[in-house]
């Protein structure tokens, strides 16, 4: 019924719901990709400007790593 859609009485799976949390492994893999990309930018791109995108990419990787750690701790609590 259309009324069940908004009343919260419908059957829903746990995946994709708000508050269900992220998968720490996927966040960790994305973090590793960003950090490796940042290191590669710092090592293989030539020019004095190479440090700006390298630091930026590593910073995004650290943010994903922080999210992965938080999701892991959240899964341990529940």
Rosetta silent file (secondary structure, phi, psi, omega in degrees, C-alpha in Angstrom):
SEQUENCE: XXXXXXXXXXXXXXXXXXXXXXXXXXXXXXXXXXXXXXXXXXXXXXXXXXXXXXXXXXXXXXXXXXXXXXXXXXXXXX
SCORE:     score description
SCORE:     0.000 S_00000001
   1 L     0.000  153.489 -179.653    0.000    0.000    0.000 S_00000001
   2 L   -71.028  -27.951  179.937    1.073    3.551   -0.591 S_00000001
   3 H   -68.545  -29.166  179.746    0.402    4.467    3.023 S_00000001
   4 H   -71.093  -18.893 -177.913    2.976    1.971    4.242 S_00000001
   5 H   -63.096  -37.869 -176.396    5.664    3.758    2.321 S_00000001
   6 H  -105.498  -10.235 -176.642    5.769    6.669    4.724 S_00000001
   7 H   -86.423  -13.171  178.521    4.418    5.101    7.897 S_00000001
   8 L    85.612    6.033 -178.719    7.465    2.915    8.494 S_00000001
   9 L   -91.932   -4.582 -177.117    5.414   -0.311    8.601 S_00000001
  10 L   -75.386  164.576  177.419    6.723   -1.660    5.308 S_00000001
  11 L   -84.193  125.655  179.773    9.260   -4.423    4.904 S_00000001
  12 L  -134.306  148.078  174.831   12.756   -3.101    4.294 S_00000001
  13 L   -86.675  164.201 -176.934   16.152   -4.704    4.069 S_00000001
  14 L   -77.038  -19.794 -176.648   19.072   -3.429    6.147 S_00000001
  15 L   -76.893  132.819  174.535   21.251   -2.444    3.194 S_00000001
  16 L    83.405    3.089  178.570   21.158    1.170    2.145 S_00000001
  17 L   -81.786  148.037  174.599   19.114    2.462    5.033 S_00000001
  18 L   -62.064  134.897  179.368   20.155    5.652    6.769 S_00000001
  19 L    87.916   -1.375 -179.458   22.089    4.856    9.887 S_00000001
  20 L   -78.899  -17.164  176.156   23.068    1.353    8.801 S_00000001
  21 L    91.166  160.579 -179.694   26.716    2.402    8.514 S_00000001
  22 L   -96.454  162.109  178.677   29.353    2.032    5.857 S_00000001
  23 L   -84.792  117.410 -176.562   31.471   -1.003    5.109 S_00000001
  24 H   -60.879  -33.955 -178.049   34.916   -0.406    6.664 S_00000001
  25 H   -64.973  -43.229  179.925   36.723   -2.588    4.117 S_00000001
  26 H   -65.309  -42.887  178.241   35.456   -0.570    1.152 S_00000001
  27 H   -63.480  -37.133  177.346   36.360    2.708    2.848 S_00000001
  28 H   -66.343  -38.556  177.999   39.816    1.322    3.627 S_00000001
  29 H   -66.962  -42.280  178.154   40.354    0.296    0.017 S_00000001
  30 H   -64.377  -38.841  177.141   39.281    3.722   -1.236 S_00000001
  31 H   -61.672  -44.289  179.948   41.622    5.327    1.313 S_00000001
  32 H   -63.474  -38.805  178.566   44.527    3.183    0.111 S_00000001
  33 H   -62.627  -45.115  179.623   43.813    4.112   -3.510 S_00000001
  34 H   -64.882  -40.617 -178.865   43.857    7.838   -2.692 S_00000001
  35 H   -68.983  -43.160  177.579   47.042    7.571   -0.622 S_00000001
  36 H   -63.428  -40.209  176.531   48.867    5.498   -3.248 S_00000001
  37 H   -62.701  -39.831  177.506   47.714    7.964   -5.892 S_00000001
  38 H   -65.017  -40.914  177.422   49.019   10.861   -3.820 S_00000001
  39 H   -65.784  -40.694  178.360   52.392    9.191   -3.365 S_00000001
  40 H   -64.039  -40.161  176.350   52.548    8.441   -7.097 S_00000001
  41 H   -60.907  -42.428 -179.444   51.747   12.071   -7.862 S_00000001
  42 H   -67.956  -30.516 -176.385   54.541   13.191   -5.564 S_00000001
  43 H   -90.944  -37.643 -168.598   57.080   10.807   -7.058 S_00000001
  44 H  -106.713  -14.467  177.646   56.316   10.677  -10.757 S_00000001
  45 L   -89.259  133.160 -177.535   54.885   14.062  -11.704 S_00000001
  46 L   -98.902  146.563  179.726   57.551   16.607  -12.527 S_00000001
  47 L   124.248  157.917 -176.966   57.356   20.252  -11.653 S_00000001
  48 L   -74.748  -19.301 -178.252   57.272   22.339   -8.530 S_00000001
  49 L   -82.009   -3.551 -173.788   53.466   22.251   -8.383 S_00000001
  50 H   -64.065  -24.096 -177.342   53.363   18.455   -7.919 S_00000001
  51 H   -71.404  -28.485 -178.341   53.230   18.728   -4.135 S_00000001
  52 H   -65.105  -54.455  177.908   49.852   20.463   -4.138 S_00000001
  53 H   -68.086  -28.749  178.619   47.854   17.608   -5.745 S_00000001
  54 H   -66.140  -45.734  178.810   49.949   15.020   -3.889 S_00000001
  55 H   -66.814  -39.351  178.690   49.146   16.527   -0.496 S_00000001
  56 H   -61.685  -46.979 -179.191   45.520   16.995   -1.514 S_00000001
  57 H   -65.800  -41.369  177.566   45.155   13.346   -2.594 S_00000001
  58 H   -65.723  -35.391  177.338   46.855   12.034    0.542 S_00000001
  59 H   -65.120  -40.694  175.838   44.598   14.253    2.646 S_00000001
  60 H   -64.149  -39.767  177.228   41.495   12.801    1.028 S_00000001
  61 H   -61.798  -39.782  178.016   42.915    9.334    1.665 S_00000001
  62 H   -65.679  -38.004  177.448   43.424   10.153    5.337 S_00000001
  63 H   -64.543  -40.954  176.112   39.813   11.340    5.584 S_00000001
  64 H   -66.096  -37.091  178.169   38.599    8.058    4.070 S_00000001
  65 H   -64.730  -39.326  176.793   40.879    6.151    6.457 S_00000001
  66 H   -63.866  -40.446  177.231   39.388    8.049    9.379 S_00000001
  67 H   -66.276  -38.044  177.838   35.895    7.160    8.178 S_00000001
  68 H   -64.185  -41.354  178.455   36.892    3.512    7.839 S_00000001
  69 H   -65.040  -41.071  177.965   38.198    3.479   11.403 S_00000001
  70 H   -65.230  -40.047  177.886   34.992    5.069   12.669 S_00000001
  71 H   -66.819  -36.124  178.203   32.846    2.567   10.764 S_00000001
  72 H   -66.173  -44.478  178.533   34.938   -0.295   12.158 S_00000001
  73 H   -64.016  -40.010  178.598   34.536    0.934   15.722 S_00000001
  74 H   -62.344  -38.713  177.886   30.808    1.412   15.133 S_00000001
  75 H   -69.015  -32.727  177.933   30.501   -2.196   13.923 S_00000001
  76 H   -68.255  -34.032 -179.071   32.344   -3.430   17.007 S_00000001
  77 H   -71.794  -31.554 -176.513   29.884   -1.609   19.257 S_00000001
  78 L   -97.859    0.000    0.000   26.802   -3.100   17.591 S_00000001
